[in-house]
Amino acid sequence: MICTIPNVLSLARLLIFLPILWLLAIYGQLVWLGAVLAGALLTDVLDGQLARRLNQVTALGSRLDSIADNTLLVSAVVWLLMLRPEVIHGRHGVVLALSVALWAVSIIIGWVRFHRFADLHLYSDKTAAVVGGVFLVTCFMFGFHAWIFYLAAGISALANIEGIVLLITRDEVNEHMGSIFCTAGKSEHIHASRVTAL
């Protein structure tokens, strides 16, 4: 069931928004880059909401969403380095490197343990995505502001640490886990309803 509205939004983020954003970044159109990025991030919010409301939650949709999210995230880091080099000056660069490293470790652990992107979509991930999105959009449109950067990096680090702990301590993971605090007393065997909803 690929032709659902949520899947179309995820594919649009990957196949339409991403190439446009790369062109804007290459040509240094910072304000437009920020504006179009805001639109791409809005599709990320909408696809998950619509999937749940329309009962179109699938394993394929979850993976498309994760691939689109991670591709956009890696691209955004590259755009930051290209267009806002102040983000790597001094301790900013160390914080950015640590944030990216934690994210990469969580991806690698998920791949090694479960042979796929572990689609956790934790509450902390969602918070990090919102704050990180605000940082990226405002950074491209209005310039680099250290306090938003550190807030986004801190929340992202906590979200990735939570994800790493879950990936290491659980036999199975799925996007309905919510938080390590919600799952602490539950069985190690948590079944993904998305897989059965294909």
matplotlib code that plots the C-alpha trace (Angstrom):
import matplotlib.pyplot as plt

x = [0.0, 2.4, 0.0, -1.3, -1.3, 1.4, 3.7, 3.2, 4.3, 7.3, 8.3, 7.7, 10.1, 12.7, 12.2, 10.8, 11.8, 15.3, 16.5, 15.0, 16.6, 20.0, 19.7, 18.8, 21.8, 24.2, 23.1, 23.2, 19.6, 19.4, 16.0, 14.4, 16.3, 14.9, 11.3, 11.3, 12.9, 10.1, 7.6, 9.6, 9.5, 5.8, 5.3, 7.2, 4.7, 1.7, 2.7, 2.7, -0.4, -2.3, -1.0, -2.5, -5.8, -6.4, -5.4, -2.6, 0.2, 2.6, 6.1, 6.8, 5.5, 7.6, 10.8, 10.1, 9.6, 12.9, 14.8, 13.4, 14.1, 17.7, 18.5, 17.2, 19.1, 22.4, 21.8, 20.9, 24.2, 26.1, 24.2, 25.1, 28.8, 28.5, 26.5, 26.9, 30.5, 30.3, 28.6, 32.0, 34.0, 35.4, 33.2, 30.2, 32.1, 32.8, 29.1, 28.0, 30.5, 29.3, 25.6, 26.3, 28.4, 25.6, 23.1, 25.4, 26.0, 22.2, 21.8, 24.6, 23.4, 19.9, 21.3, 23.6, 21.0, 17.8, 19.1, 17.2, 16.6, 15.1, 12.0, 11.6, 10.0, 10.4, 8.8, 12.3, 13.0, 9.9, 10.9, 14.5, 13.0, 10.9, 13.6, 16.2, 13.8, 13.3, 17.1, 17.8, 15.0, 15.9, 19.7, 19.3, 16.8, 18.1, 21.6, 23.3, 22.1, 24.2, 21.5, 19.1, 22.0, 22.9, 19.3, 18.7, 22.1, 21.3, 17.8, 19.1, 21.9, 19.4, 17.1, 19.9, 21.2, 17.6, 17.4, 20.8, 19.8, 16.6, 18.4, 20.9, 18.5, 15.5, 15.1, 12.6, 11.8, 9.0, 7.8, 5.1, 7.5, 7.2, 9.9, 12.2, 10.2, 7.0, 8.6, 10.7, 8.2, 7.0, 8.1, 11.3, 9.3, 7.4, 5.7, 5.5, 1.9, 3.3, 4.8, 1.4, -0.4, 1.3]
y = [0.0, 2.6, 5.1, 6.6, 10.3, 9.9, 7.9, 10.5, 13.2, 11.3, 10.7, 14.4, 15.3, 13.0, 13.4, 16.9, 19.1, 17.7, 18.4, 21.9, 22.6, 21.4, 23.8, 26.7, 25.8, 25.6, 29.0, 30.5, 31.5, 31.4, 32.9, 30.7, 27.7, 28.4, 28.9, 25.7, 23.8, 24.9, 23.4, 20.2, 19.9, 20.5, 17.4, 15.5, 16.5, 15.9, 12.4, 10.9, 12.6, 11.6, 8.0, 7.6, 9.5, 7.7, 4.3, 4.1, 3.2, 0.7, -0.6, 0.8, 4.2, 4.2, 3.4, 6.0, 8.6, 7.6, 7.6, 11.0, 12.4, 11.1, 12.2, 15.7, 15.8, 14.9, 17.4, 20.2, 19.6, 19.9, 23.2, 24.5, 23.8, 25.4, 28.5, 29.2, 28.3, 30.0, 26.9, 25.1, 27.9, 27.1, 25.1, 25.3, 22.8, 20.4, 20.4, 19.9, 17.0, 15.4, 15.7, 14.2, 11.4, 10.5, 10.4, 8.2, 5.8, 5.4, 4.7, 2.2, 0.4, 0.1, -1.2, -3.8, -5.0, -4.9, -4.7, -1.6, 2.0, 1.5, 3.7, 4.7, 8.1, 8.8, 11.9, 13.2, 12.7, 14.7, 17.5, 17.5, 17.6, 20.6, 22.6, 21.5, 22.5, 26.0, 26.3, 25.4, 27.6, 30.6, 30.0, 30.1, 32.9, 35.2, 34.1, 31.9, 32.4, 30.3, 29.9, 28.2, 26.0, 24.9, 24.2, 22.1, 20.3, 19.5, 18.1, 16.1, 14.6, 13.6, 12.1, 10.1, 8.8, 7.7, 5.9, 4.3, 2.9, 1.5, -0.1, -1.7, -2.9, -4.2, -7.3, -5.6, -2.0, -0.1, 3.4, 3.1, 3.0, 6.7, 6.9, 4.8, 5.8, 4.4, 1.1, 0.4, -1.9, -3.6, -6.8, -6.9, -8.2, -5.3, -6.0, -3.5, -3.1, -1.3, -4.5, -6.3, -3.3, -3.6]
z = [0.0, -1.3, -2.7, 0.5, 1.4, 4.2, 1.9, -0.9, 1.6, 2.6, -1.0, -1.8, 1.0, -0.5, -4.3, -4.6, -1.6, -1.3, -4.9, -4.7, -1.3, -2.7, -5.6, -3.3, -1.1, -4.0, -5.3, -1.8, -1.6, 2.2, 2.8, 0.2, 1.6, 5.1, 3.7, 1.6, 4.4, 6.7, 4.1, 4.0, 7.8, 7.8, 5.5, 8.2, 10.8, 8.5, 7.3, 10.7, 11.8, 8.7, 8.9, 12.3, 11.6, 8.3, 9.7, 7.1, 9.4, 7.6, 7.9, 4.5, 5.5, 8.7, 6.7, 4.0, 6.7, 8.4, 5.1, 4.2, 7.7, 7.8, 4.3, 5.0, 8.3, 6.7, 3.9, 6.4, 8.2, 4.9, 4.1, 7.5, 6.9, 3.4, 4.2, 7.9, 8.6, 12.0, 13.2, 13.3, 15.0, 18.4, 20.7, 18.3, 16.0, 18.9, 19.9, 16.3, 15.9, 19.1, 18.1, 14.7, 16.2, 18.7, 15.8, 13.7, 16.6, 17.1, 13.4, 13.3, 16.5, 15.0, 11.8, 13.4, 15.9, 13.8, 10.2, 9.5, 10.6, 14.1, 13.7, 17.3, 16.9, 20.6, 22.2, 22.8, 19.0, 18.1, 20.5, 19.0, 15.5, 16.3, 18.1, 15.5, 12.7, 14.3, 14.6, 10.9, 9.5, 11.6, 11.0, 7.2, 7.1, 9.9, 10.8, 13.4, 17.0, 19.5, 22.2, 19.7, 18.4, 21.9, 22.9, 19.7, 20.1, 23.8, 23.1, 20.2, 22.3, 25.0, 22.4, 20.7, 24.1, 25.0, 21.6, 22.0, 25.5, 24.0, 21.1, 23.3, 26.0, 24.0, 21.9, 19.7, 19.1, 17.3, 16.8, 19.4, 22.3, 23.1, 25.8, 27.8, 30.8, 29.3, 28.3, 31.4, 33.0, 29.8, 28.2, 26.2, 23.3, 21.9, 18.6, 15.8, 14.6, 11.5, 10.2, 10.3, 8.7, 5.3]

ax = plt.figure().add_subplot(projection="3d")
ax.plot(x, y, z, "-o")
ax.set_aspect("equal")
plt.show()
